Amino acid sequence: MMAQPDLAFDPWDPAFVADPYPAYAELRERGRVHWFEPTNQWLVPHHADVSALLRDRRLGRTYLHRFTHEEFGRTPPPPEQEPFHTLNDHGMLDLEPPDHTRIRRLVSKAFTPRTVERLKPYVEGLAGELVTALVDAGGGDLLRDVAEPLPVAVIAEMLGIPESDRAPLRPWSADICGMYELNPSGEAAEKAVRASLEFSEYLRELIAERRKNPGDDLVSGLIAAHDEDDRLTEQEMISTCVLLLNAGHEATVNSTVNGWWALFRNPGQLAALRADHSLVPRAVEELMRYDTPLQLFERWVLDEIEIDGQVIPRGAEIAMLFGSANHDPAVFTDPDRLDLTRADNPHISFSAGIHYCIGAPLARIELAASMTALLEKAPGLRLAAEPLRKPNFVIRGLEGLAVEVR
């Protein structure tokens, strides 16, 4: 298997991470699938292929429901990483049917349109409070002061995590998510294992407390599931809570700061948004497309597939490039232009198929709430300093976003 010469894809190059979109354009021009030797993955850059593969049941987030590591031609993870993999592998994002179906069916009860709509006043109220504090201070770090606390508080509220216990949630999440980067370092693995152990222990204690004193929260609801088909093991419950916390805020946090950084770089679009707040729903979708918070999503090939004449065998791994798919000119007119009036916007930032983001409606409410609050309460919001981009490629975000309020 030959690596393609001079492949315009280098997820460890700061220049590429700063702006991967020109390289994606080159990948799309050069073909529909590319072998990438450093990670032993097939890169898929086109929207049509990514969209189809997300729905293709010959691919899976795991293979362990059908094969052992050895049967699949893979080396088991090192024993010292076991706490991370136990936590990660029992969450529904990394499970396939029937376990995925059982857990998602139960969790989805907390994310029905009616349930999410009931959260809207709480989300909007909290967004308003956070933005008011930012305005009163004359500015600050949009990441630390608004983007992070809003979704973390919302998902913690849903799970029933007391306010006094919430401080470690974001650091735990960040350390666990470090393992989702390509070829994570030994140091990243150690941090993820430590966070997995600490987070799991905390949730084990919280679940024990909720068994004795149930509340009106998601953890209590998971415990109370009496249908034998739906019942979760304690590990599944812990993994589900961690997944909901991680997935429930990482994309929202990064979409918020990536989005405002894009708006500051496109003052004409920001002016249009300030003049017409009814653009907010479309702006949320367009900003998620324009600078995608999750750039790459992996799937295992469970049964041989073929892409553009290239046979991809069972045991291979496919890396679907969401950021590239969201800039595919075959689907999006003038894709590298930020257009807050874009009406036809089938971006795949929330994935698709059975693993479509269960929290997408909540994320949209959170993003719209913080954007509206900033437009209304801080109409003179401006950039105070050039932001530093995080070195991560897969989960795309900023180290911070310093702003001033006139």
FIGUTI-119746 format. One record per residue (C-alpha): x, y, z; residue in three letters; residue number from 1. Coordinates in steps of 0.5 Angstrom, whole numbers, always signed. Each point is the difference from the previous one (the first is absolute). Example, Ala and Ser with C-alpha at 12.3 -4.5 7.8 and 13.67 -1.06 7.14 Angstrom:
// FIGUTI-119746
+-------+-------+-------+-----+-----+
!     u !     v !     w ! res !   n !
+-------+-------+-------+-----+-----+
!   +25 !    -9 !   +16 ! Ala !   1 !
!    +2 !    +7 !    -2 ! Ser !   2 !
+-------+-------+-------+-----+-----+
END
This chain:
// FIGUTI-119746
+-------+-------+-------+-----+-----+
!     u !     v !     w ! res !   n !
+-------+-------+-------+-----+-----+
!    +0 !    +0 !    +0 ! Met !   1 !
!    +3 !    +6 !    -2 ! Met !   2 !
!    +0 !    +7 !    +3 ! Ala !   3 !
!    -2 !    +5 !    -5 ! Gln !   4 !
!    +6 !    +5 !    -1 ! Pro !   5 !
!    -1 !    +7 !    +3 ! Asp !   6 !
!    -6 !    -1 !    +3 ! Leu !   7 !
!    -3 !    +7 !    +2 ! Ala !   8 !
!    -2 !    -3 !    +7 ! Phe !   9 !
!    +4 !    +1 !    +6 ! Asp !  10 !
!    -4 !    +1 !    +6 ! Pro !  11 !
!    +7 !    +1 !    +5 ! Trp !  12 !
!    +2 !    +6 !    -4 ! Asp !  13 !
!    -3 !    +7 !    +3 ! Pro !  14 !
!    +0 !    +3 !    -7 ! Ala !  15 !
!    -5 !    -6 !    -2 ! Phe !  16 !
!    -4 !    +1 !    +7 ! Val !  17 !
!    -1 !    +7 !    -1 ! Ala !  18 !
!    -3 !    -1 !    -7 ! Asp !  19 !
!    -1 !    -7 !    -2 ! Pro !  20 !
!    -5 !    +2 !    -6 ! Tyr !  21 !
!    +4 !    +2 !    -5 ! Pro !  22 !
!    +4 !    -7 !    +1 ! Ala !  23 !
!    -7 !    -3 !    +0 ! Tyr !  24 !
!    -2 !    +3 !    -7 ! Ala !  25 !
!    +6 !    -3 !    -3 ! Glu !  26 !
!    -2 !    -7 !    +3 ! Leu !  27 !
!    -7 !    +0 !    -3 ! Arg !  28 !
!    +4 !    +2 !    -7 ! Glu !  29 !
!    +4 !    -6 !    +1 ! Arg !  30 !
!    -5 !    -5 !    +1 ! Gly !  31 !
!    -5 !    -3 !    +4 ! Arg !  32 !
!    +4 !    -4 !    +5 ! Val !  33 !
!    +7 !    +0 !    +2 ! His !  34 !
!    +5 !    -4 !    +4 ! Trp !  35 !
!    +3 !    +3 !    +6 ! Phe !  36 !
!    +6 !    -3 !    +2 ! Glu !  37 !
!    +2 !    +3 !    +7 ! Pro !  38 !
!    -7 !    -2 !    +3 ! Thr !  39 !
!    -1 !    -6 !    -4 ! Asn !  40 !
!    -7 !    +3 !    -2 ! Gln !  41 !
!    -4 !    +1 !    -7 ! Trp !  42 !
!    -2 !    +8 !    +0 ! Leu !  43 !
!    -6 !    +1 !    -4 ! Val !  44 !
!    -1 !    +8 !    -1 ! Pro !  45 !
!    -7 !    +0 !    -4 ! His !  46 !
!    -7 !    +2 !    +2 ! His !  47 !
!    -3 !    -5 !    -3 ! Ala !  48 !
!    +4 !    -6 !    +2 ! Asp !  49 !
!    +1 !    +2 !    +7 ! Val !  50 !
!    -8 !    +1 !    +0 ! Ser !  51 !
!    -1 !    -7 !    -3 ! Ala !  52 !
!    +5 !    -3 !    +5 ! Leu !  53 !
!    -3 !    +2 !    +6 ! Leu !  54 !
!    -6 !    -4 !    -2 ! Arg !  55 !
!    +4 !    -6 !    -2 ! Asp !  56 !
!    -1 !    -6 !    +5 ! Arg !  57 !
!    +6 !    -3 !    -3 ! Arg !  58 !
!    +4 !    +5 !    +4 ! Leu !  59 !
!    +0 !    +0 !    +7 ! Gly !  60 !
!    +2 !    +5 !    +6 ! Arg !  61 !
!    +3 !    -7 !    +3 ! Thr !  62 !
!    +1 !    -7 !    -2 ! Tyr !  63 !
!    +0 !    -4 !    +7 ! Leu !  64 !
!    -7 !    -1 !    -1 ! His !  65 !
!    +2 !    -5 !    -6 ! Arg !  66 !
!    +7 !    -1 !    +1 ! Phe !  67 !
!    +6 !    -1 !    +5 ! Thr !  68 !
!    +6 !    +5 !    -1 ! His !  69 !
!    +4 !    -6 !    -3 ! Glu !  70 !
!    -6 !    -2 !    -5 ! Glu !  71 !
!    +0 !    +7 !    -3 ! Phe !  72 !
!    +7 !    +1 !    +0 ! Gly !  73 !
!    +1 !    +5 !    +5 ! Arg !  74 !
!    +5 !    +0 !    +6 ! Thr !  75 !
!    -4 !    +1 !    +7 ! Pro !  76 !
!    +1 !    +6 !    +3 ! Pro !  77 !
!    +5 !    +0 !    +6 ! Pro !  78 !
!    -2 !    -2 !    +6 ! Pro !  79 !
!    +2 !    +6 !    +4 ! Glu !  80 !
!    -5 !    +4 !    -4 ! Gln !  81 !
!    -6 !    -5 !    +2 ! Glu !  82 !
!    -4 !    +5 !    +4 ! Pro !  83 !
!    +0 !    +5 !    -6 ! Phe !  84 !
!    -3 !    -5 !    -5 ! His !  85 !
!    -5 !    -3 !    +5 ! Thr !  86 !
!    -3 !    +6 !    +1 ! Leu !  87 !
!    +0 !    +2 !    -7 ! Asn !  88 !
!    -2 !    -7 !    -3 ! Asp !  89 !
!    -6 !    +0 !    +4 ! His !  90 !
!    -3 !    +7 !    -2 ! Gly !  91 !
!    -5 !    +0 !    -6 ! Met !  92 !
!    +4 !    +3 !    -5 ! Leu !  93 !
!    +5 !    -5 !    +0 ! Asp !  94 !
!    -5 !    -6 !    +0 ! Leu !  95 !
!    -4 !    -3 !    -6 ! Glu !  96 !
!    -7 !    -3 !    +1 ! Pro !  97 !
!    -3 !    -4 !    +4 ! Pro !  98 !
!    +4 !    +4 !    +5 ! Asp !  99 !
!    +0 !    +6 !    -3 ! His ! 100 !
!    -8 !    +0 !    -1 ! Thr ! 101 !
!    -1 !    -2 !    +7 ! Arg ! 102 !
!    +4 !    +6 !    +3 ! Ile ! 103 !
!    -2 !    +5 !    -5 ! Arg ! 104 !
!    -8 !    -2 !    +0 ! Arg ! 105 !
!    +1 !    +2 !    +8 ! Leu ! 106 !
!    +4 !    +6 !    +0 ! Val ! 107 !
!    -4 !    +3 !    -6 ! Ser ! 108 !
!    -6 !    +1 !    +5 ! Lys ! 109 !
!    +4 !    +5 !    +3 ! Ala ! 110 !
!    +1 !    +4 !    -7 ! Phe ! 111 !
!    -7 !    +0 !    -3 ! Thr ! 112 !
!    -2 !    +6 !    -3 ! Pro ! 113 !
!    -5 !    +2 !    +6 ! Arg ! 114 !
!    +6 !    -1 !    +5 ! Thr ! 115 !
!    +5 !    +4 !    -4 ! Val ! 116 !
!    -5 !    +5 !    -1 ! Glu ! 117 !
!    -2 !    +0 !    +8 ! Arg ! 118 !
!    +8 !    +2 !    +1 ! Leu ! 119 !
!    +0 !    +6 !    -5 ! Lys ! 120 !
!    -2 !    +5 !    +6 ! Pro ! 121 !
!    +5 !    -2 !    +4 ! Tyr ! 122 !
!    +5 !    +0 !    -5 ! Val ! 123 !
!    -2 !    +7 !    -3 ! Glu ! 124 !
!    +0 !    +2 !    +8 ! Gly ! 125 !
!    +7 !    -2 !    +1 ! Leu ! 126 !
!    +3 !    +2 !    -7 ! Ala ! 127 !
!    -3 !    +7 !    +2 ! Gly ! 128 !
!    +4 !    +0 !    +7 ! Glu ! 129 !
!    +6 !    -2 !    -3 ! Leu ! 130 !
!    +0 !    +5 !    -5 ! Val ! 131 !
!    -2 !    +6 !    +5 ! Thr ! 132 !
!    +6 !    -2 !    +4 ! Ala ! 133 !
!    +5 !    +0 !    -6 ! Leu ! 134 !
!    -3 !    +7 !    -1 ! Val ! 135 !
!    +0 !    +3 !    +7 ! Asp ! 136 !
!    +8 !    -2 !    +0 ! Ala ! 137 !
!    +1 !    +3 !    -7 ! Gly ! 138 !
!    +2 !    -6 !    -3 ! Gly ! 139 !
!    +4 !    -6 !    +1 ! Gly ! 140 !
!    +1 !    -7 !    -3 ! Asp ! 141 !
!    -6 !    -2 !    -4 ! Leu ! 142 !
!    +2 !    -8 !    +1 ! Leu ! 143 !
!    +1 !    +0 !    +8 ! Arg ! 144 !
!    -6 !    +5 !    +1 ! Asp ! 145 !
!    -6 !    -2 !    -4 ! Val ! 146 !
!    +2 !    -5 !    -5 ! Ala ! 147 !
!    +2 !    -6 !    +5 ! Glu ! 148 !
!    -4 !    +2 !    +6 ! Pro ! 149 !
!    -7 !    +0 !    -4 ! Leu ! 150 !
!    +0 !    -7 !    -3 ! Pro ! 151 !
!    +4 !    -3 !    +6 ! Val ! 152 !
!    -5 !    +2 !    +5 ! Ala ! 153 !
!    -6 !    -2 !    -5 ! Val ! 154 !
!    +2 !    -7 !    +0 ! Ile ! 155 !
!    +2 !    +0 !    +7 ! Ala ! 156 !
!    -7 !    +2 !    +2 ! Glu ! 157 !
!    -3 !    -5 !    -4 ! Met ! 158 !
!    +4 !    -6 !    +3 ! Leu ! 159 !
!    -1 !    +3 !    +7 ! Gly ! 160 !
!    +7 !    +2 !    +2 ! Ile ! 161 !
!    +0 !    +5 !    +5 ! Pro ! 162 !
!    +3 !    +7 !    -1 ! Glu ! 163 !
!    +6 !    -1 !    +5 ! Ser ! 164 !
!    +2 !    -7 !    -4 ! Asp ! 165 !
!    +1 !    +3 !    -7 ! Arg ! 166 !
!    +7 !    +3 !    +0 ! Ala ! 167 !
!    +4 !    -6 !    -2 ! Pro ! 168 !
!    -5 !    -2 !    -5 ! Leu ! 169 !
!    +3 !    +4 !    -6 ! Arg ! 170 !
!    +7 !    -2 !    +2 ! Pro ! 171 !
!    -2 !    -7 !    +0 ! Trp ! 172 !
!    -4 !    +1 !    -7 ! Ser ! 173 !
!    +6 !    +3 !    -3 ! Ala ! 174 !
!    +5 !    -5 !    +3 ! Asp ! 175 !
!    -4 !    -6 !    -3 ! Ile ! 176 !
!    -1 !    +3 !    -7 ! Cys ! 177 !
!    +7 !    +1 !    -1 ! Gly ! 178 !
!    +0 !    -8 !    -1 ! Met ! 179 !
!    -5 !    +2 !    -6 ! Tyr ! 180 !
!    +6 !    +3 !    -4 ! Glu ! 181 !
!    +4 !    -3 !    -5 ! Leu ! 182 !
!    +6 !    -4 !    +3 ! Asn ! 183 !
!    -1 !    +2 !    +7 ! Pro ! 184 !
!    +7 !    +1 !    +4 ! Ser ! 185 !
!    +1 !    -4 !    +6 ! Gly ! 186 !
!    -1 !    +6 !    +4 ! Glu ! 187 !
!    -7 !    +1 !    -3 ! Ala ! 188 !
!    -1 !    -7 !    +2 ! Ala ! 189 !
!    +2 !    +1 !    +7 ! Glu ! 190 !
!    -5 !    +6 !    +1 ! Lys ! 191 !
!    -5 !    -4 !    -3 ! Ala ! 192 !
!    +0 !    -6 !    +4 ! Val ! 193 !
!    +1 !    +4 !    +7 ! Arg ! 194 !
!    -6 !    +5 !    -2 ! Ala ! 195 !
!    -4 !    -7 !    -2 ! Ser ! 196 !
!    +1 !    -3 !    +7 ! Leu ! 197 !
!    -2 !    +7 !    +4 ! Glu ! 198 !
!    -6 !    +1 !    -5 ! Phe ! 199 !
!    -2 !    -7 !    +1 ! Ser ! 200 !
!    +1 !    +0 !    +8 ! Glu ! 201 !
!    -4 !    +6 !    +0 ! Tyr ! 202 !
!    -6 !    -2 !    -4 ! Leu ! 203 !
!    +0 !    -7 !    +4 ! Arg ! 204 !
!    -1 !    +4 !    +6 ! Glu ! 205 !
!    -5 !    +5 !    -3 ! Leu ! 206 !
!    -4 !    -7 !    -3 ! Ile ! 207 !
!    +0 !    -3 !    +7 ! Ala ! 208 !
!    -3 !    +7 !    +3 ! Glu ! 209 !
!    -5 !    +0 !    -5 ! Arg ! 210 !
!    -2 !    -7 !    +1 ! Arg ! 211 !
!    -1 !    +2 !    +8 ! Lys ! 212 !
!    -3 !    +7 !    -2 ! Asn ! 213 !
!    -3 !    +0 !    -7 ! Pro ! 214 !
!    -1 !    +7 !    -3 ! Gly ! 215 !
!    -3 !    +3 !    -6 ! Asp ! 216 !
!    +6 !    -1 !    -4 ! Asp ! 217 !
!    +3 !    -4 !    -6 ! Leu ! 218 !
!    +4 !    -5 !    +5 ! Val ! 219 !
!    -6 !    -1 !    +4 ! Ser ! 220 !
!    -4 !    -2 !    -6 ! Gly ! 221 !
!    +6 !    -5 !    -3 ! Leu ! 222 !
!    -1 !    -3 !    +7 ! Ile ! 223 !
!    -7 !    -1 !    +0 ! Ala ! 224 !
!    -1 !    -3 !    -7 ! Ala ! 225 !
!    -4 !    -6 !    +2 ! His ! 226 !
!    +0 !    -3 !    -7 ! Asp ! 227 !
!    +5 !    -6 !    -1 ! Glu ! 228 !
!    +1 !    +1 !    -7 ! Asp ! 229 !
!    +2 !    +7 !    +2 ! Asp ! 230 !
!    +4 !    -1 !    +7 ! Arg ! 231 !
!    +7 !    +3 !    +0 ! Leu ! 232 !
!    +6 !    -3 !    +4 ! Thr ! 233 !
!    +3 !    +5 !    +4 ! Glu ! 234 !
!    +6 !    +0 !    -5 ! Gln ! 235 !
!    -4 !    +2 !    -5 ! Glu ! 236 !
!    -4 !    +5 !    +4 ! Met ! 237 !
!    +7 !    +3 !    +2 ! Ile ! 238 !
!    +2 !    +0 !    -7 ! Ser ! 239 !
!    -6 !    +3 !    -3 ! Thr ! 240 !
!    +0 !    +6 !    +5 ! Cys ! 241 !
!    +8 !    +1 !    -2 ! Val ! 242 !
!    -2 !    +0 !    -7 ! Leu ! 243 !
!    -6 !    +5 !    +1 ! Leu ! 244 !
!    +4 !    +5 !    +4 ! Leu ! 245 !
!    +6 !    -1 !    -5 ! Asn ! 246 !
!    -4 !    +0 !    -7 ! Ala ! 247 !
!    -5 !    +5 !    +4 ! Gly ! 248 !
!    +5 !    +6 !    +0 ! His ! 249 !
!    +6 !    -1 !    -4 ! Glu ! 250 !
!    -3 !    +1 !    -7 ! Ala ! 251 !
!    -4 !    +6 !    +3 ! Thr ! 252 !
!    +6 !    +3 !    +4 ! Val ! 253 !
!    +4 !    +0 !    -7 ! Asn ! 254 !
!    -6 !    +2 !    -4 ! Ser ! 255 !
!    -1 !    +6 !    +4 ! Thr ! 256 !
!    +7 !    +3 !    +0 ! Val ! 257 !
!    +2 !    -3 !    -7 ! Asn ! 258 !
!    -6 !    +4 !    -2 ! Gly ! 259 !
!    +1 !    +6 !    +3 ! Trp ! 260 !
!    +7 !    +0 !    -3 ! Trp ! 261 !
!    -3 !    -1 !    -7 ! Ala ! 262 !
!    -4 !    +6 !    +1 ! Leu ! 263 !
!    +5 !    +4 !    +2 ! Phe ! 264 !
!    +4 !    -1 !    -6 ! Arg ! 265 !
!    -6 !    +1 !    -4 ! Asn ! 266 !
!    -3 !    +7 !    +2 ! Pro ! 267 !
!    -5 !    +0 !    -5 ! Gly ! 268 !
!    -3 !    -6 !    +2 ! Gln ! 269 !
!    +0 !    +2 !    +7 ! Leu ! 270 !
!    -3 !    +7 !    -2 ! Ala ! 271 !
!    -6 !    -3 !    -3 ! Ala ! 272 !
!    -1 !    -5 !    +6 ! Leu ! 273 !
!    +0 !    +6 !    +5 ! Arg ! 274 !
!    -5 !    +4 !    -5 ! Ala ! 275 !
!    -4 !    -6 !    +0 ! Asp ! 276 !
!    -1 !    -5 !    +5 ! His ! 277 !
!    -5 !    -5 !    -3 ! Ser ! 278 !
!    +7 !    -2 !    -4 ! Leu ! 279 !
!    +2 !    -4 !    +6 ! Val ! 280 !
!    -3 !    -7 !    -1 ! Pro ! 281 !
!    +3 !    +0 !    -7 ! Arg ! 282 !
!    +7 !    +3 !    +3 ! Ala ! 283 !
!    +0 !    -6 !    +5 ! Val ! 284 !
!    +0 !    -5 !    -6 ! Glu ! 285 !
!    +5 !    +4 !    -4 ! Glu ! 286 !
!    +5 !    +1 !    +5 ! Leu ! 287 !
!    +0 !    -7 !    +2 ! Met ! 288 !
!    +1 !    -2 !    -8 ! Arg ! 289 !
!    +5 !    +6 !    -1 ! Tyr ! 290 !
!    +5 !    -2 !    +6 ! Asp ! 291 !
!    -2 !    -7 !    +2 ! Thr ! 292 !
!    +1 !    -2 !    +7 ! Pro ! 293 !
!    +1 !    -7 !    -1 ! Leu ! 294 !
!    +5 !    -1 !    -6 ! Gln ! 295 !
!    +0 !    -8 !    -1 ! Leu ! 296 !
!    -4 !    -6 !    +2 ! Phe ! 297 !
!    +3 !    -7 !    +0 ! Glu ! 298 !
!    -4 !    -6 !    -2 ! Arg ! 299 !
!    +3 !    -7 !    +0 ! Trp ! 300 !
!    -2 !    -5 !    -7 ! Val ! 301 !
!    -4 !    -6 !    +3 ! Leu ! 302 !
!    -1 !    -2 !    -7 ! Asp ! 303 !
!    +4 !    +1 !    -7 ! Glu ! 304 !
!    -2 !    +7 !    -3 ! Ile ! 305 !
!    +2 !    +3 !    -7 ! Glu ! 306 !
!    +1 !    +8 !    -1 ! Ile ! 307 !
!    +1 !    +2 !    -7 ! Asp ! 308 !
!    +3 !    -7 !    -2 ! Gly ! 309 !
!    +5 !    +0 !    +6 ! Gln ! 310 !
!    -2 !    -6 !    +4 ! Val ! 311 !
!    +0 !    +1 !    +8 ! Ile ! 312 !
!    +1 !    -7 !    +4 ! Pro ! 313 !
!    -3 !    -2 !    +6 ! Arg ! 314 !
!    +4 !    +2 !    +6 ! Gly ! 315 !
!    +2 !    +7 !    -3 ! Ala ! 316 !
!    -2 !    +7 !    +3 ! Glu ! 317 !
!    -3 !    +6 !    -4 ! Ile ! 318 !
!    +1 !    +7 !    +2 ! Ala ! 319 !
!    -6 !    +4 !    -2 ! Met ! 320 !
!    +2 !    +7 !    -1 ! Leu ! 321 !
!    -6 !    +4 !    +2 ! Phe ! 322 !
!    +4 !    +7 !    -1 ! Gly ! 323 !
!    +1 !    -2 !    -7 ! Ser ! 324 !
!    -7 !    -2 !    -1 ! Ala ! 325 !
!    -3 !    +6 !    +3 ! Asn ! 326 !
!    +4 !    +4 !    -6 ! His ! 327 !
!    -1 !    -4 !    -5 ! Asp ! 328 !
!    -2 !    +4 !    -6 ! Pro ! 329 !
!    -4 !    -6 !    -3 ! Ala ! 330 !
!    -5 !    +2 !    +5 ! Val ! 331 !
!    +1 !    +7 !    +3 ! Phe ! 332 !
!    +0 !    +6 !    -5 ! Thr ! 333 !
!    +7 !    +4 !    +1 ! Asp ! 334 !
!    +1 !    -4 !    +7 ! Pro ! 335 !
!    +6 !    +4 !    +2 ! Asp ! 336 !
!    -4 !    +6 !    +1 ! Arg ! 337 !
!    -4 !    +1 !    +6 ! Leu ! 338 !
!    -7 !    +1 !    -2 ! Asp ! 339 !
!    -5 !    +1 !    +6 ! Leu ! 340 !
!    -6 !    +0 !    -5 ! Thr ! 341 !
!    +2 !    -7 !    -2 ! Arg ! 342 !
!    -7 !    -3 !    -1 ! Ala ! 343 !
!    +2 !    -7 !    -3 ! Asp ! 344 !
!    +5 !    -3 !    +6 ! Asn ! 345 !
!    +1 !    -7 !    +0 ! Pro ! 346 !
!    +6 !    +0 !    +5 ! His ! 347 !
!    +2 !    -6 !    +3 ! Ile ! 348 !
!    +3 !    +3 !    +7 ! Ser ! 349 !
!    -5 !    -4 !    +4 ! Phe ! 350 !
!    +2 !    -7 !    -4 ! Ser ! 351 !
!    -6 !    -4 !    -3 ! Ala ! 352 !
!    -3 !    -7 !    +0 ! Gly ! 353 !
!    -1 !    -4 !    +7 ! Ile ! 354 !
!    +6 !    +4 !    +3 ! His ! 355 !
!    -3 !    +7 !    -2 ! Tyr ! 356 !
!    +1 !    +5 !    +6 ! Cys ! 357 !
!    -6 !    -2 !    +5 ! Ile ! 358 !
!    +1 !    +7 !    +3 ! Gly ! 359 !
!    +0 !    +4 !    -6 ! Ala ! 360 !
!    -6 !    +4 !    +2 ! Pro ! 361 !
!    +2 !    +2 !    +6 ! Leu ! 362 !
!    +7 !    +2 !    -3 ! Ala ! 363 !
!    -4 !    +5 !    -5 ! Arg ! 364 !
!    -4 !    +3 !    +6 ! Ile ! 365 !
!    +7 !    +1 !    +4 ! Glu ! 366 !
!    +3 !    +3 !    -6 ! Leu ! 367 !
!    -6 !    +5 !    -2 ! Ala ! 368 !
!    -1 !    +2 !    +7 ! Ala ! 369 !
!    +8 !    +2 !    +1 ! Ser ! 370 !
!    +0 !    +3 !    -7 ! Met ! 371 !
!    -7 !    +4 !    +2 ! Thr ! 372 !
!    +3 !    +2 !    +7 ! Ala ! 373 !
!    +6 !    +3 !    -3 ! Leu ! 374 !
!    -3 !    +4 !    -6 ! Leu ! 375 !
!    -5 !    +3 !    +5 ! Glu ! 376 !
!    +4 !    +1 !    +6 ! Lys ! 377 !
!    +7 !    +2 !    -3 ! Ala ! 378 !
!    -2 !    +3 !    -7 ! Pro ! 379 !
!    +7 !    +3 !    +0 ! Gly ! 380 !
!    +4 !    -7 !    +1 ! Leu ! 381 !
!    +7 !    +0 !    -3 ! Arg ! 382 !
!    +6 !    -4 !    +0 ! Leu ! 383 !
!    +5 !    +2 !    +5 ! Ala ! 384 !
!    +6 !    -4 !    -2 ! Ala ! 385 !
!    +2 !    -5 !    -6 ! Glu ! 386 !
!    -2 !    -7 !    +3 ! Pro ! 387 !
!    +4 !    -6 !    +1 ! Leu ! 388 !
!    -3 !    -6 !    -4 ! Arg ! 389 !
!    +1 !    -7 !    +4 ! Lys ! 390 !
!    +5 !    -5 !    -3 ! Pro ! 391 !
!    -6 !    -5 !    +0 ! Asn ! 392 !
!    -2 !    -2 !    -7 ! Phe ! 393 !
!    -6 !    -5 !    +1 ! Val ! 394 !
!    -3 !    +5 !    +5 ! Ile ! 395 !
!    +0 !    +7 !    -3 ! Arg ! 396 !
!    +1 !    +6 !    +5 ! Gly ! 397 !
!    +3 !    +6 !    +3 ! Leu ! 398 !
!    +4 !    +0 !    +6 ! Glu ! 399 !
!    -4 !    +6 !    +2 ! Gly ! 400 !
!    -3 !    +6 !    -4 ! Leu ! 401 !
!    +1 !    +7 !    +4 ! Ala ! 402 !
!    -5 !    +5 !    -2 ! Val ! 403 !
!    -2 !    +7 !    +2 ! Glu ! 404 !
!    -7 !    +4 !    +1 ! Val ! 405 !
!    +0 !    +7 !    -1 ! Arg ! 406 !
+-------+-------+-------+-----+-----+
END
